[in-house]
Amino acid sequence: MGIMSKSTKTCKGCNTKKPVKAFGKNKSSNDGLQSRCKTCFKNYKQKPRLINSRKLDGVIPKPKFNREQLLNQIEKIRQREQNAETKSENNYDFLWTNKKFY
């Protein structure tokens, strides 16, 4: 076919017919054009970037524990694991080592 065989193309993103100039080039496609128009393609590419930026901005809170809170949690786990009735299948031996937390 080729790029100049059609004067319009339907965008896969917004489902509207647009002129061929509204589409970017793509050598791997049959007609040599992107399946989305330039504006839809820009929005399509920005979506993951926006999701990742929200994580970095602190919108999705990450738990932060100080040393004292970690040691309290370890002590609770240690007490639970010493009791035969509440002991879990997991191995928590790594928590009772004398290594320092950083």
N, CA, C and O atoms as a GROMACS GRO file, in nm:
protein
  408
    1MET      N    1   0.083  -0.119   0.000
    1MET     CA    2   0.000   0.000   0.000
    1MET      C    3   0.087   0.125   0.000
    1MET      O    4   0.115   0.180  -0.106
    2GLY      N    5   0.130   0.170   0.117
    2GLY     CA    6   0.212   0.290   0.122
    2GLY      C    7   0.140   0.401   0.195
    2GLY      O    8   0.019   0.394   0.219
    3ILE      N    9   0.214   0.501   0.228
    3ILE     CA   10   0.159   0.610   0.309
    3ILE      C   11   0.062   0.696   0.229
    3ILE      O   12  -0.038   0.740   0.284
    4MET      N   13   0.088   0.722   0.103
    4MET     CA   14   0.008   0.816   0.026
    4MET      C   15  -0.110   0.749  -0.047
    4MET      O   16  -0.175   0.817  -0.126
    5SER      N   17  -0.139   0.622  -0.025
    5SER     CA   18  -0.248   0.557  -0.097
    5SER      C   19  -0.385   0.601  -0.045
    5SER      O   20  -0.482   0.598  -0.120
    6LYS      N   21  -0.394   0.640   0.082
    6LYS     CA   22  -0.519   0.689   0.139
    6LYS      C   23  -0.499   0.832   0.186
    6LYS      O   24  -0.387   0.873   0.218
    7SER      N   25  -0.606   0.908   0.191
    7SER     CA   26  -0.594   1.044   0.242
    7SER      C   27  -0.645   1.052   0.386
    7SER      O   28  -0.613   1.148   0.457
    8THR      N   29  -0.726   0.952   0.430
    8THR     CA   30  -0.775   0.949   0.568
    8THR      C   31  -0.754   0.810   0.627
    8THR      O   32  -0.736   0.712   0.556
    9LYS      N   33  -0.757   0.807   0.759
    9LYS     CA   34  -0.742   0.681   0.831
    9LYS      C   35  -0.820   0.691   0.961
    9LYS      O   36  -0.830   0.800   1.018
   10THR      N   37  -0.875   0.578   1.009
   10THR     CA   38  -0.949   0.577   1.134
   10THR      C   39  -0.853   0.551   1.249
   10THR      O   40  -0.774   0.457   1.247
   11CYS      N   41  -0.862   0.636   1.350
   11CYS     CA   42  -0.777   0.624   1.468
   11CYS      C   43  -0.832   0.514   1.558
   11CYS      O   44  -0.952   0.507   1.581
   12LYS      N   45  -0.743   0.430   1.608
   12LYS     CA   46  -0.783   0.322   1.698
   12LYS      C   47  -0.817   0.374   1.838
   12LYS      O   48  -0.891   0.309   1.912
   13GLY      N   49  -0.763   0.489   1.875
   13GLY     CA   50  -0.785   0.545   2.008
   13GLY      C   51  -0.918   0.617   2.020
   13GLY      O   52  -0.994   0.592   2.114
   14CYS      N   53  -0.947   0.708   1.927
   14CYS     CA   54  -1.069   0.788   1.938
   14CYS      C   55  -1.176   0.748   1.836
   14CYS      O   56  -1.285   0.806   1.836
   15ASN      N   57  -1.148   0.651   1.749
   15ASN     CA   58  -1.242   0.600   1.649
   15ASN      C   59  -1.298   0.709   1.558
   15ASN      O   60  -1.416   0.706   1.524
   16THR      N   61  -1.215   0.804   1.520
   16THR     CA   62  -1.256   0.907   1.425
   16THR      C   63  -1.166   0.902   1.304
   16THR      O   64  -1.048   0.866   1.313
   17LYS      N   65  -1.223   0.940   1.188
   17LYS     CA   66  -1.143   0.946   1.066
   17LYS      C   67  -1.066   1.076   1.066
   17LYS      O   68  -1.122   1.184   1.084
   18LYS      N   69  -0.937   1.064   1.044
   18LYS     CA   70  -0.850   1.181   1.043
   18LYS      C   71  -0.760   1.175   0.921
   18LYS      O   72  -0.740   1.068   0.864
   19PRO      N   73  -0.706   1.290   0.881
   19PRO     CA   74  -0.612   1.288   0.767
   19PRO      C   75  -0.484   1.213   0.803
   19PRO      O   76  -0.448   1.200   0.920
   20VAL      N   77  -0.418   1.165   0.701
   20VAL     CA   78  -0.297   1.084   0.718
   20VAL      C   79  -0.189   1.163   0.792
   20VAL      O   80  -0.106   1.104   0.862
   21LYS      N   81  -0.187   1.295   0.778
   21LYS     CA   82  -0.087   1.378   0.844
   21LYS      C   83  -0.101   1.376   0.996
   21LYS      O   84  -0.006   1.412   1.066
   22ALA      N   85  -0.216   1.334   1.049
   22ALA     CA   86  -0.240   1.330   1.193
   22ALA      C   87  -0.178   1.206   1.258
   22ALA      O   88  -0.180   1.193   1.380
   23PHE      N   89  -0.122   1.116   1.177
   23PHE     CA   90  -0.065   0.991   1.227
   23PHE      C   91   0.086   0.993   1.213
   23PHE      O   92   0.141   1.046   1.116
   24GLY      N   93   0.153   0.933   1.311
   24GLY     CA   94   0.298   0.920   1.305
   24GLY      C   95   0.338   0.802   1.218
   24GLY      O   96   0.254   0.721   1.179
   25LYS      N   97   0.466   0.792   1.187
   25LYS     CA   98   0.516   0.684   1.103
   25LYS      C   99   0.542   0.558   1.185
   25LYS      O  100   0.579   0.565   1.302
   26ASN      N  101   0.520   0.443   1.122
   26ASN     CA  102   0.550   0.314   1.183
   26ASN      C  103   0.585   0.218   1.070
   26ASN      O  104   0.497   0.173   0.997
   27LYS      N  105   0.712   0.186   1.055
   27LYS     CA  106   0.758   0.102   0.944
   27LYS      C  107   0.704  -0.040   0.951
   27LYS      O  108   0.692  -0.106   0.847
   28SER      N  109   0.672  -0.088   1.070
   28SER     CA  110   0.629  -0.227   1.084
   28SER      C  111   0.482  -0.249   1.048
   28SER      O  112   0.441  -0.363   1.029
   29SER      N  113   0.402  -0.144   1.038
   29SER     CA  114   0.261  -0.162   1.002
   29SER      C  115   0.246  -0.170   0.850
   29SER      O  116   0.335  -0.131   0.776
   30ASN      N  117   0.131  -0.222   0.805
   30ASN     CA  118   0.108  -0.242   0.662
   30ASN      C  119   0.105  -0.111   0.584
   30ASN      O  120   0.159  -0.103   0.474
   31ASP      N  121   0.043  -0.009   0.642
   31ASP     CA  122   0.032   0.118   0.571
   31ASP      C  123   0.143   0.216   0.607
   31ASP      O  124   0.148   0.326   0.551
   32GLY      N  125   0.231   0.180   0.698
   32GLY     CA  126   0.343   0.265   0.735
   32GLY      C  127   0.309   0.373   0.836
   32GLY      O  128   0.388   0.465   0.858
   33LEU      N  129   0.191   0.364   0.899
   33LEU     CA  130   0.147   0.464   0.995
   33LEU      C  131   0.112   0.400   1.128
   33LEU      O  132   0.083   0.281   1.135
   34GLN      N  133   0.114   0.481   1.235
   34GLN     CA  134   0.071   0.435   1.365
   34GLN      C  135  -0.078   0.405   1.362
   34GLN      O  136  -0.150   0.459   1.278
   35SER      N  137  -0.126   0.321   1.453
   35SER     CA  138  -0.268   0.290   1.458
   35SER      C  139  -0.348   0.398   1.530
   35SER      O  140  -0.469   0.411   1.510
   36ARG      N  141  -0.280   0.478   1.613
   36ARG     CA  142  -0.344   0.590   1.683
   36ARG      C  143  -0.293   0.722   1.626
   36ARG      O  144  -0.180   0.732   1.579
   37CYS      N  145  -0.379   0.823   1.630
   37CYS     CA  146  -0.335   0.956   1.586
   37CYS      C  147  -0.232   1.009   1.685
   37CYS      O  148  -0.212   0.952   1.792
   38LYS      N  149  -0.167   1.118   1.650
   38LYS     CA  150  -0.058   1.171   1.732
   38LYS      C  151  -0.106   1.211   1.872
   38LYS      O  152  -0.035   1.188   1.970
   39THR      N  153  -0.224   1.270   1.882
   39THR     CA  154  -0.274   1.311   2.014
   39THR      C  155  -0.310   1.189   2.099
   39THR      O  156  -0.277   1.185   2.217
   40CYS      N  157  -0.378   1.090   2.041
   40CYS     CA  158  -0.412   0.969   2.116
   40CYS      C  159  -0.287   0.891   2.154
   40CYS      O  160  -0.280   0.835   2.263
   41PHE      N  161  -0.189   0.887   2.064
   41PHE     CA  162  -0.065   0.816   2.093
   41PHE      C  163   0.010   0.882   2.208
   41PHE      O  164   0.067   0.813   2.292
   42LYS      N  165   0.008   1.015   2.210
   42LYS     CA  166   0.074   1.088   2.319
   42LYS      C  167   0.006   1.057   2.452
   42LYS      O  168   0.074   1.032   2.552
   43ASN      N  169  -0.127   1.058   2.454
   43ASN     CA  170  -0.201   1.025   2.577
   43ASN      C  171  -0.179   0.880   2.618
   43ASN      O  172  -0.168   0.850   2.737
   44TYR      N  173  -0.172   0.790   2.520
   44TYR     CA  174  -0.150   0.648   2.545
   44TYR      C  175  -0.013   0.625   2.608
   44TYR      O  176   0.000   0.543   2.699
   45LYS      N  177   0.088   0.696   2.561
   45LYS     CA  178   0.223   0.681   2.615
   45LYS      C  179   0.240   0.749   2.751
   45LYS      O  180   0.322   0.705   2.831
   46GLN      N  181   0.162   0.854   2.778
   46GLN     CA  182   0.176   0.926   2.905
   46GLN      C  183   0.109   0.856   3.020
   46GLN      O  184   0.144   0.882   3.136
   47LYS      N  185   0.013   0.768   2.995
   47LYS     CA  186  -0.064   0.705   3.102
   47LYS      C  187   0.024   0.632   3.203
   47LYS      O  188   0.010   0.657   3.323
   48PRO      N  189   0.116   0.542   3.162
   48PRO     CA  190   0.201   0.476   3.262
   48PRO      C  191   0.290   0.575   3.338
   48PRO      O  192   0.318   0.555   3.456
   49ARG      N  193   0.333   0.680   3.270
   49ARG     CA  194   0.417   0.780   3.334
   49ARG      C  195   0.342   0.850   3.446
   49ARG      O  196   0.398   0.879   3.551
   50LEU      N  197   0.213   0.877   3.423
   50LEU     CA  198   0.132   0.943   3.525
   50LEU      C  199   0.112   0.852   3.645
   50LEU      O  200   0.116   0.898   3.760
   51ILE      N  201   0.089   0.723   3.620
   51ILE     CA  202   0.070   0.628   3.730
   51ILE      C  203   0.196   0.620   3.815
   51ILE      O  204   0.188   0.622   3.938
   52ASN      N  205   0.313   0.611   3.750
   52ASN     CA  206   0.439   0.603   3.823
   52ASN      C  207   0.468   0.732   3.898
   52ASN      O  208   0.524   0.727   4.007
   53SER      N  209   0.432   0.846   3.840
   53SER     CA  210   0.460   0.973   3.908
   53SER      C  211   0.376   0.987   4.034
   53SER      O  212   0.420   1.048   4.131
   54ARG      N  213   0.253   0.930   4.034
   54ARG     CA  214   0.171   0.934   4.155
   54ARG      C  215   0.237   0.855   4.266
   54ARG      O  216   0.230   0.896   4.382
   55LYS      N  217   0.300   0.745   4.234
   55LYS     CA  218   0.370   0.666   4.336
   55LYS      C  219   0.485   0.747   4.394
   55LYS      O  220   0.508   0.744   4.515
   56LEU      N  221   0.557   0.818   4.309
   56LEU     CA  222   0.671   0.895   4.356
   56LEU      C  223   0.628   1.018   4.434
   56LEU      O  224   0.701   1.064   4.523
   57ASP      N  225   0.511   1.074   4.401
   57ASP     CA  226   0.463   1.194   4.470
   57ASP      C  227   0.412   1.163   4.610
   57ASP      O  228   0.386   1.256   4.687
   58GLY      N  229   0.397   1.037   4.644
   58GLY     CA  230   0.350   1.002   4.776
   58GLY      C  231   0.199   0.985   4.785
   58GLY      O  232   0.144   0.977   4.895
   59VAL      N  233   0.130   0.979   4.670
   59VAL     CA  234  -0.014   0.957   4.672
   59VAL      C  235  -0.043   0.818   4.726
   59VAL      O  236  -0.139   0.798   4.800
   60ILE      N  237   0.040   0.721   4.688
   60ILE     CA  238   0.027   0.585   4.741
   60ILE      C  239   0.123   0.575   4.858
   60ILE      O  240   0.244   0.566   4.838
   61PRO      N  241   0.072   0.577   4.981
   61PRO     CA  242   0.162   0.581   5.097
   61PRO      C  243   0.238   0.450   5.116
   61PRO      O  244   0.182   0.342   5.101
   62LYS      N  245   0.363   0.463   5.149
   62LYS     CA  246   0.445   0.346   5.178
   62LYS      C  247   0.462   0.340   5.330
   62LYS      O  248   0.483   0.443   5.394
   63PRO      N  249   0.452   0.220   5.387
   63PRO     CA  250   0.468   0.210   5.533
   63PRO      C  251   0.611   0.243   5.573
   63PRO      O  252   0.707   0.194   5.512
   64LYS      N  253   0.625   0.325   5.676
   64LYS     CA  254   0.757   0.360   5.727
   64LYS      C  255   0.761   0.326   5.875
   64LYS      O  256   0.679   0.372   5.954
   65PHE      N  257   0.857   0.244   5.910
   65PHE     CA  258   0.873   0.202   6.048
   65PHE      C  259   1.008   0.247   6.098
   65PHE      O  260   1.108   0.241   6.027
   66ASN      N  261   1.010   0.291   6.219
   66ASN     CA  262   1.139   0.322   6.279
   66ASN      C  263   1.193   0.196   6.347
   66ASN      O  264   1.125   0.093   6.350
   67ARG      N  265   1.311   0.204   6.401
   67ARG     CA  266   1.377   0.087   6.461
   67ARG      C  267   1.295   0.029   6.576
   67ARG      O  268   1.281  -0.093   6.586
   68GLU      N  269   1.240   0.114   6.661
   68GLU     CA  270   1.162   0.067   6.775
   68GLU      C  271   1.037  -0.009   6.732
   68GLU      O  272   1.004  -0.113   6.790
   69GLN      N  273   0.969   0.042   6.631
   69GLN     CA  274   0.849  -0.026   6.582
   69GLN      C  275   0.884  -0.162   6.522
   69GLN      O  276   0.811  -0.259   6.541
   70LEU      N  277   0.995  -0.170   6.448
   70LEU     CA  278   1.038  -0.298   6.392
   70LEU      C  279   1.070  -0.399   6.502
   70LEU      O  280   1.031  -0.516   6.494
   71LEU      N  281   1.141  -0.354   6.603
   71LEU     CA  282   1.176  -0.446   6.712
   71LEU      C  283   1.051  -0.492   6.787
   71LEU      O  284   1.045  -0.608   6.831
   72ASN      N  285   0.952  -0.406   6.803
   72ASN     CA  286   0.826  -0.446   6.866
   72ASN      C  287   0.754  -0.551   6.782
   72ASN      O  288   0.700  -0.648   6.836
   73GLN      N  289   0.753  -0.532   6.651
   73GLN     CA  290   0.690  -0.631   6.562
   73GLN      C  291   0.762  -0.765   6.571
   73GLN      O  292   0.698  -0.870   6.574
   74ILE      N  293   0.895  -0.761   6.574
   74ILE     CA  294   0.973  -0.885   6.584
   74ILE      C  295   0.944  -0.956   6.715
   74ILE      O  296   0.933  -1.078   6.719
   75GLU      N  297   0.932  -0.879   6.822
   75GLU     CA  298   0.903  -0.940   6.953
   75GLU      C  299   0.765  -1.006   6.953
   75GLU      O  300   0.748  -1.113   7.011
   76LYS      N  301   0.668  -0.944   6.889
   76LYS     CA  302   0.533  -1.004   6.878
   76LYS      C  303   0.538  -1.134   6.800
   76LYS      O  304   0.476  -1.233   6.838
   77ILE      N  305   0.613  -1.133   6.691
   77ILE     CA  306   0.626  -1.255   6.610
   77ILE      C  307   0.698  -1.363   6.689
   77ILE      O  308   0.658  -1.479   6.686
   78ARG      N  309   0.802  -1.325   6.761
   78ARG     CA  310   0.878  -1.421   6.842
   78ARG      C  311   0.788  -1.487   6.946
   78ARG      O  312   0.793  -1.609   6.964
   79GLN      N  313   0.705  -1.408   7.015
   79GLN     CA  314   0.614  -1.463   7.116
   79GLN      C  315   0.510  -1.555   7.052
   79GLN      O  316   0.477  -1.660   7.106
   80ARG      N  317   0.459  -1.514   6.937
   80ARG     CA  318   0.360  -1.596   6.869
   80ARG      C  319   0.420  -1.728   6.823
   80ARG      O  320   0.355  -1.832   6.832
   81GLU      N  321   0.545  -1.725   6.775
   81GLU     CA  322   0.609  -1.845   6.724
   81GLU      C  323   0.653  -1.940   6.836
   81GLU      O  324   0.669  -2.060   6.811
   82GLN      N  325   0.672  -1.891   6.956
   82GLN     CA  326   0.709  -1.978   7.068
   82GLN      C  327   0.589  -2.058   7.119
   82GLN      O  328   0.606  -2.165   7.177
   83ASN      N  329   0.471  -2.007   7.098
   83ASN     CA  330   0.350  -2.077   7.140
   83ASN      C  331   0.314  -2.182   7.035
   83ASN      O  332   0.304  -2.150   6.917
   84ALA      N  333   0.294  -2.306   7.077
   84ALA     CA  334   0.266  -2.415   6.983
   84ALA      C  335   0.131  -2.398   6.914
   84ALA      O  336   0.115  -2.439   6.799
   85GLU      N  337   0.033  -2.336   6.982
   85GLU     CA  338  -0.100  -2.319   6.923
   85GLU      C  339  -0.104  -2.211   6.814
   85GLU      O  340  -0.180  -2.223   6.718
   86THR      N  341  -0.024  -2.108   6.829
   86THR     CA  342  -0.027  -1.996   6.734
   86THR      C  343   0.088  -1.997   6.636
   86THR      O  344   0.099  -1.906   6.553
   87LYS      N  345   0.175  -2.097   6.642
   87LYS     CA  346   0.291  -2.103   6.554
   87LYS      C  347   0.248  -2.120   6.409
   87LYS      O  348   0.156  -2.196   6.379
   88SER      N  349   0.315  -2.050   6.319
   88SER     CA  350   0.281  -2.057   6.176
   88SER      C  351   0.376  -2.152   6.104
   88SER      O  352   0.471  -2.204   6.163
   89GLU      N  353   0.349  -2.173   5.976
   89GLU     CA  354   0.433  -2.262   5.894
   89GLU      C  355   0.561  -2.191   5.849
   89GLU      O  356   0.657  -2.256   5.808
   90ASN      N  357   0.562  -2.061   5.856
   90ASN     CA  358   0.677  -1.984   5.806
   90ASN      C  359   0.795  -1.993   5.902
   90ASN      O  360   0.778  -2.012   6.023
   91ASN      N  361   0.913  -1.978   5.846
   91ASN     CA  362   1.035  -1.982   5.924
   91ASN      C  363   1.083  -1.839   5.948
   91ASN      O  364   1.121  -1.769   5.854
   92TYR      N  365   1.080  -1.796   6.074
   92TYR     CA  366   1.121  -1.660   6.110
   92TYR      C  367   1.255  -1.658   6.182
   92TYR      O  368   1.283  -1.564   6.257
   93ASP      N  369   1.338  -1.759   6.163
   93ASP     CA  370   1.467  -1.765   6.232
   93ASP      C  371   1.556  -1.646   6.200
   93ASP      O  372   1.637  -1.605   6.284
   94PHE      N  373   1.543  -1.591   6.081
   94PHE     CA  374   1.628  -1.479   6.042
   94PHE      C  375   1.600  -1.354   6.128
   94PHE      O  376   1.684  -1.265   6.134
   95LEU      N  377   1.485  -1.348   6.192
   95LEU     CA  378   1.451  -1.231   6.272
   95LEU      C  379   1.521  -1.229   6.408
   95LEU      O  380   1.536  -1.122   6.467
   96TRP      N  381   1.563  -1.343   6.458
   96TRP     CA  382   1.623  -1.345   6.592
   96TRP      C  383   1.775  -1.339   6.588
   96TRP      O  384   1.840  -1.368   6.688
   97THR      N  385   1.831  -1.304   6.477
   97THR     CA  386   1.977  -1.291   6.471
   97THR      C  387   2.020  -1.162   6.538
   97THR      O  388   1.937  -1.077   6.567
   98ASN      N  389   2.148  -1.148   6.562
   98ASN     CA  390   2.200  -1.028   6.628
   98ASN      C  391   2.243  -0.921   6.531
   98ASN      O  392   2.310  -0.825   6.569
   99LYS      N  393   2.205  -0.936   6.402
   99LYS     CA  394   2.243  -0.836   6.302
   99LYS      C  395   2.165  -0.708   6.326
   99LYS      O  396   2.050  -0.711   6.369
  100LYS      N  397   2.228  -0.596   6.300
  100LYS     CA  398   2.166  -0.467   6.320
  100LYS      C  399   2.076  -0.432   6.200
  100LYS      O  400   2.101  -0.475   6.088
  101PHE      N  401   1.973  -0.354   6.228
  101PHE     CA  402   1.884  -0.305   6.123
  101PHE      C  403   1.933  -0.171   6.072
  101PHE      O  404   1.969  -0.083   6.150
  102TYR      N  405   1.936  -0.158   5.942
  102TYR     CA  406   1.977  -0.030   5.882
  102TYR      C  407   1.868   0.025   5.797
  102TYR      O  408   1.883   0.132   5.738
   0.00000   0.00000   0.00000
